[in-house]
Amino acid sequence: MGKYRSNLQAMRKRAGFKSAREFAEHAGINVKTYTNHEQGDVSMSLLQAWEYADILNCTLDELAGRKSPNAQPSISADEQEIIDAYRSDRRTHRAIDHAISDYIEDMELDAREKRAI
């Protein structure tokens, strides 16, 4: 239950609620009930966690401290640009495929030359 406590509090603060009381009053729930959830003294139901997540504008995964299995790896802007260009049209696909193929051939040639020395 400790994960819920730390993430619930972190999500509350991230959403701009400075205190548990402020959040509970905004959510229209008993302050003691919310405080017990945030401190991990009382388990919350799935429905209650869902309501908290909606108010806090986060996912249940974030609230529970679970990394989403569908999370995309972070990539740089340059990498995203290449991916977008690759997906954009067939000519771009071919140009990128040829560039990659040429690069691999160059690397293989360099490796062969180094082995020959």
MODELLER restraints for C-alpha pairs under 7 A, 6 or more apart:
rsr = mdl.restraints
at = mdl.atoms
rsr.add(forms.Gaussian(group=physical.xy_distance, feature=features.Distance(at['CA:1:A'], at['CA:40:A']), mean=5.62, stdev=0.5))
rsr.add(forms.Gaussian(group=physical.xy_distance, feature=features.Distance(at['CA:2:A'], at['CA:40:A']), mean=5.96, stdev=0.5))
rsr.add(forms.Gaussian(group=physical.xy_distance, feature=features.Distance(at['CA:3:A'], at['CA:64:A']), mean=6.26, stdev=0.5))
rsr.add(forms.Gaussian(group=physical.xy_distance, feature=features.Distance(at['CA:3:A'], at['CA:65:A']), mean=6.15, stdev=0.5))
rsr.add(forms.Gaussian(group=physical.xy_distance, feature=features.Distance(at['CA:4:A'], at['CA:40:A']), mean=6.74, stdev=0.5))
rsr.add(forms.Gaussian(group=physical.xy_distance, feature=features.Distance(at['CA:4:A'], at['CA:63:A']), mean=6.46, stdev=0.5))
rsr.add(forms.Gaussian(group=physical.xy_distance, feature=features.Distance(at['CA:4:A'], at['CA:64:A']), mean=5.25, stdev=0.5))
rsr.add(forms.Gaussian(group=physical.xy_distance, feature=features.Distance(at['CA:5:A'], at['CA:37:A']), mean=6.75, stdev=0.5))
rsr.add(forms.Gaussian(group=physical.xy_distance, feature=features.Distance(at['CA:5:A'], at['CA:38:A']), mean=4.57, stdev=0.5))
rsr.add(forms.Gaussian(group=physical.xy_distance, feature=features.Distance(at['CA:5:A'], at['CA:39:A']), mean=5.09, stdev=0.5))
rsr.add(forms.Gaussian(group=physical.xy_distance, feature=features.Distance(at['CA:5:A'], at['CA:40:A']), mean=5.00, stdev=0.5))
rsr.add(forms.Gaussian(group=physical.xy_distance, feature=features.Distance(at['CA:7:A'], at['CA:63:A']), mean=5.41, stdev=0.5))
rsr.add(forms.Gaussian(group=physical.xy_distance, feature=features.Distance(at['CA:7:A'], at['CA:64:A']), mean=6.56, stdev=0.5))
rsr.add(forms.Gaussian(group=physical.xy_distance, feature=features.Distance(at['CA:7:A'], at['CA:65:A']), mean=6.27, stdev=0.5))
rsr.add(forms.Gaussian(group=physical.xy_distance, feature=features.Distance(at['CA:8:A'], at['CA:38:A']), mean=5.77, stdev=0.5))
rsr.add(forms.Gaussian(group=physical.xy_distance, feature=features.Distance(at['CA:8:A'], at['CA:63:A']), mean=5.80, stdev=0.5))
rsr.add(forms.Gaussian(group=physical.xy_distance, feature=features.Distance(at['CA:9:A'], at['CA:38:A']), mean=6.02, stdev=0.5))
rsr.add(forms.Gaussian(group=physical.xy_distance, feature=features.Distance(at['CA:11:A'], at['CA:56:A']), mean=6.42, stdev=0.5))
rsr.add(forms.Gaussian(group=physical.xy_distance, feature=features.Distance(at['CA:11:A'], at['CA:63:A']), mean=6.98, stdev=0.5))
rsr.add(forms.Gaussian(group=physical.xy_distance, feature=features.Distance(at['CA:12:A'], at['CA:56:A']), mean=6.24, stdev=0.5))
rsr.add(forms.Gaussian(group=physical.xy_distance, feature=features.Distance(at['CA:15:A'], at['CA:56:A']), mean=5.71, stdev=0.5))
rsr.add(forms.Gaussian(group=physical.xy_distance, feature=features.Distance(at['CA:17:A'], at['CA:23:A']), mean=5.72, stdev=0.5))
rsr.add(forms.Gaussian(group=physical.xy_distance, feature=features.Distance(at['CA:20:A'], at['CA:35:A']), mean=6.23, stdev=0.5))
rsr.add(forms.Gaussian(group=physical.xy_distance, feature=features.Distance(at['CA:21:A'], at['CA:31:A']), mean=5.58, stdev=0.5))
rsr.add(forms.Gaussian(group=physical.xy_distance, feature=features.Distance(at['CA:24:A'], at['CA:30:A']), mean=6.36, stdev=0.5))
rsr.add(forms.Gaussian(group=physical.xy_distance, feature=features.Distance(at['CA:24:A'], at['CA:31:A']), mean=5.23, stdev=0.5))
rsr.add(forms.Gaussian(group=physical.xy_distance, feature=features.Distance(at['CA:24:A'], at['CA:34:A']), mean=6.09, stdev=0.5))
rsr.add(forms.Gaussian(group=physical.xy_distance, feature=features.Distance(at['CA:25:A'], at['CA:31:A']), mean=6.99, stdev=0.5))
rsr.add(forms.Gaussian(group=physical.xy_distance, feature=features.Distance(at['CA:36:A'], at['CA:42:A']), mean=5.36, stdev=0.5))
rsr.add(forms.Gaussian(group=physical.xy_distance, feature=features.Distance(at['CA:37:A'], at['CA:43:A']), mean=6.20, stdev=0.5))
rsr.add(forms.Gaussian(group=physical.xy_distance, feature=features.Distance(at['CA:37:A'], at['CA:44:A']), mean=6.16, stdev=0.5))
rsr.add(forms.Gaussian(group=physical.xy_distance, feature=features.Distance(at['CA:49:A'], at['CA:60:A']), mean=6.99, stdev=0.5))
rsr.add(forms.Gaussian(group=physical.xy_distance, feature=features.Distance(at['CA:50:A'], at['CA:60:A']), mean=6.43, stdev=0.5))
rsr.add(forms.Gaussian(group=physical.xy_distance, feature=features.Distance(at['CA:53:A'], at['CA:59:A']), mean=5.72, stdev=0.5))
rsr.add(forms.Gaussian(group=physical.xy_distance, feature=features.Distance(at['CA:53:A'], at['CA:60:A']), mean=6.02, stdev=0.5))
rsr.add(forms.Gaussian(group=physical.xy_distance, feature=features.Distance(at['CA:53:A'], at['CA:63:A']), mean=6.66, stdev=0.5))
rsr.add(forms.Gaussian(group=physical.xy_distance, feature=features.Distance(at['CA:61:A'], at['CA:67:A']), mean=6.30, stdev=0.5))
rsr.add(forms.Gaussian(group=physical.xy_distance, feature=features.Distance(at['CA:61:A'], at['CA:68:A']), mean=6.14, stdev=0.5))
rsr.add(forms.Gaussian(group=physical.xy_distance, feature=features.Distance(at['CA:85:A'], at['CA:92:A']), mean=6.45, stdev=0.5))
rsr.add(forms.Gaussian(group=physical.xy_distance, feature=features.Distance(at['CA:86:A'], at['CA:92:A']), mean=5.64, stdev=0.5))
rsr.add(forms.Gaussian(group=physical.xy_distance, feature=features.Distance(at['CA:86:A'], at['CA:93:A']), mean=5.05, stdev=0.5))
rsr.add(forms.Gaussian(group=physical.xy_distance, feature=features.Distance(at['CA:86:A'], at['CA:96:A']), mean=6.99, stdev=0.5))
